[in-house]
Amino acid sequence: MTQQTAPIAIRERTVDAFTREFLRELNFGQGVDVERSSVNDRYLALARTVRHYLMTRWIETLRHQWEHQAKSVAYLSAEYLLGRQLDNALLASDLTDIARTSVESLGIDFDELRDAEIEPGLGNGGLGRLAACFVDSLATMNIPAVGYGIRYEYGIFEQTFVDGWQVEKADDWLRLGSPWEFPHPEAAVEVGFGGTTEDHEVDGEKRRRWVPAWNVLGVPYNYMVPGYENGRVNTLRLWSARATHAFDLQIFNSGDYEEAVRAQTFAENISKVLYPEDSTPQGKELRLQQQYFFVACSLRDFLDRVLLRGFDLHNLPERVTFQLNDTHPVIAVPELMRILVDERGWKWDEAWAVTQRVFAYTCHTLLPEALEVWSVELLGRLLPRHLEIIYRINEEFLEVVRTRWPDDELRLRRMSIIAEHPERAVRMAFLATVAGVKVNGVAELHSQLLRDKVLADFAELWPDKFTNVTNGITPRRFLKLANPGLSDLITEAIGDGWVTDLDRLEGLLPLADDAEFRRRFREVKAANKLRLVDMLAHRDGSTIDPDTMLDVMVKRLHEYKRQMLKLLHVISLYEQVTRGRLDIADVTPRTFAFGAKAAPGYRMAKQIIGLINAVGRTINDEPALEGRLRIVFPANYNVTLAECLIPAADLSEQISLAGKEASGTGNMKFMLNGALTIGTDDGANVEIRQLVGDDNFFLFGLDEPAVEKVVAAGYRPTSFYESIPNLRHALDLVARGTFSGGDRSVFEPIVSNLLSEDRFLVLADFQAYVDAQARVDVAYADTEGWTRSAVINVARAGFFSSDRSMRDYLDRIWHARQVATRP
Ligand code: GP0
C-alpha cells in the first residue's frame, strides 16, 4: 500500500479531536455555528463525525476484501429493519463516552441528539429485524458479507390512533436528511422489464434473448455495517430506482412534459414504498417489480463489481452463497440462469449446476397464505424470459420426480413449481427449494414441520437439503445498547466478554442464588421501568405505574399471534371485578402493554386494535381498578420503542397457536432482558423452555399435534363458550357493546368470528391461558423466586445470540470463513 492510496489515518480518539471534527461538520457541513444550530443540525454533525471515525475501517475492509477474494455471503432481503444508527455506530467504534463529553462541553444535550434520529423502518417486523441482526453479527464475526436490499423512500407506515382506530401515515424517514447513506449514482445499473423474447444467433449458435420494453436504473446507496470493536465495517447496499437517461432523452424529444414527468414517476415508484403486509403478500405487480429490481441490481453488482474482472463464473460457488431471505428474492434464480445462458452463452446444464450451488433458501412461515405465488399471467408480462426459464426448470425437475416415483400423477401435481389452481401460478417456495443447496427453517419445531408438512414431498426426495438454523438476536443492540444497567451489572459480575460471546452469560447462573445480586438485578429492572414511564409520558402522554408487573405483548397484529387471547384475559378480570365476583385486592397489579401494527388492508387485525384501545379506555377509567389494572398501547411500535419497552418488562407474552409462529425473535429479546415467558409450545419458545426449564417458563395450551387433532375432529368454538362461564361473560361484554358506547355492531365481526370459526383456537386455549396466568401471579408474589427465574433466563439466553445463528449458517450452509482485519 503506498502512502498516497492508503486511506487517511483514523482520527485521534480524544475529546478535543472529536470536538474539532464536530465543529467542522457543524460549520462547513451544515453552515451554522453552535449558537444558531438546530437540533437536527447538531444531530447531522454528530452523525457525520462518528461516521468519519468508521470510514477508514470501511475503506480498509473493502480493500482487504478485494485483495483476498475470500468466499462471501450475499444476503438478499427485501427488508432490513435497522433501528437507529447513531447509537450503534458509537457503540461499535467505542466512541460513546468521547462523543458525550465532547458534545456536552459545548453545552449541547447529547441525549436530545440521539433522540433526534428517525429510525429507518425498512421492514415490517420479525423477518426484517432478523436481517438487521444478521448483518450486525456477520460484521462482528469478521465474515466477508454484503447485505442487498431496497432503499424504500417510505418505510413501514407510521401508526396513529384516531378514536382508538389505526390510521396510517406515510413514513417520510428521509425528510431531515440521512447521514448514514452513501449514494453512488455513477455506479447505477440498468434493469429491464416487460417486452418479449426471441431467438438470435451468436457465432453461428442459436440463443434465446430477452428484449425488455422498458428499463430503470438502480442507484446503490451504501450503508456502513460496523462490527463491534473489531475494525471491520461491512456494507449494506440498498437500491433506489431512477428513470434511465434514454428514457429522459426520449421524453425530452417528444416535447411532452407531462408524459416526461409521468415516466419519471413510474420508474421511481419501484423503490417508493415498503409493502406493509407482513406474512400476507398481496401478489401486487409493483411488489414483483421491486423484487426483480433489487435482485437484478444485486446480481449484476456482485458479478461485475465484487468479483475480479475475468473471474471464471464456474467457480462462483467457491466465492459466494446468495442467501434468500424468504421467497421475496427468489426471482434471482432464473435471473442468474438468464445471465449465464443468454448473456454468457453457457449450456443449460452447466448453468444449472452452478446456480444450484450458489443459492440457499430460508423459509420463515408455516401459514399457507404467506407462501408467495405469482400468477403466470403477471410473470409472463413483466418477466417473459424468466417465465420461460422457470418452465424449463420445472420440466427438468418433474423428470426427476417421475424417475423417482413413476406413475404418481398426484405427486407430480403436488410438487410442480407451477400450480394450476385457482389460476396458473409459480410457487416461489418450491422454486427456491428446487434451486437451493439448502433449505432452512428458523427454529427446531418450524424446520421439523417444514420437513413433515409444508415441504414433505421435497424432504422425501432430498432429505439432506433440509436443515434448521434457529434464529437469533444481536446482543449488541438488544442488551448492550438497550439495557445499559443490566449490561453493566453483568459485566461487573463476569467481565465484558459476553458482548461477542453470549454463552458466557452462563457464568451468571450461580448468581441466581445470590441475594445481593438479585437485589441489584431488581434495581436495574426498576430503573428501566422508570425510563419507560418517562418515555411514554413524552411520546404518548400515557402514564403507567412502575410499581406494577409489566406484562408485555409486542409484535405485529395477526390473528395467529392471538392478541385476542390476552385481551380476553384482561376483559375477564375486569368483568369479574366489576361484577363483584373477584376481589380487586386479590388481583396482582399489572400494566398490560400492547404494541402492534396491523397491515392496512387487514380488517380483522384493525378491529382488534380498535378493541384493545376501547377496552383500555374503559379499564383505565374504572375507579375500582385504579392502581391495579391498566392497559397501555403506545402507537407506532418500532425498534426504538422496543429498546425501551423490553428491558422494563417482567412478563413476555408469546402465545401464538402452536404450529403457526415460525420462530419469534421478540421472545428471545425478552428472555435476554430478564423477563419470564408465558407461552405456547411454538416456534423458538420450545427451545427457550428447554434451556430455562419448566420451573422458569409458563407453558400453556395445546401443542401442535393436539391442535391437529382438535381441527381434524371438527373444532366447535361454541362448546368452549358454553362451558366456560368466565369466557362467556367476557365475550358477552364485548358483544353487548360495553366497550363501544352500547353499540353492538362495532365489534360484532370479532365476536362472530370467534364464535363461528376461530381459526386460531383462541377459545380452546382460553382456560389453559387463564390458569397459566394464575401461576404467574403466584410466582410473581415470591419476589426472590421470580428474580431468581429472571436471572436464569438471562444466563441461558446465550444460545439466542445471532452470532450463534451465523455460526450455524456457516457450518451447515455457507462454509465461508472468518477473515481477520486489523483490530
Ligand atoms: C414470517 F412469513 N415472518 C413471514 C413474514 O412474511 N414476515 C415475518 O416477519 C417472521 C415470523 O413470523 C417469525 O416467527 C420469525 O421469527 C421471523 O419471521 C424471522 O424468522 C416472527 O417474528
Residues whose N, C-alpha, C, O or C-beta is under 5 A from the ligand:
A	BS01	GP0	G125 G126 L127 L130 D278 S279 H364 T365 A370 V442 E661 A662 S663 G664 T665
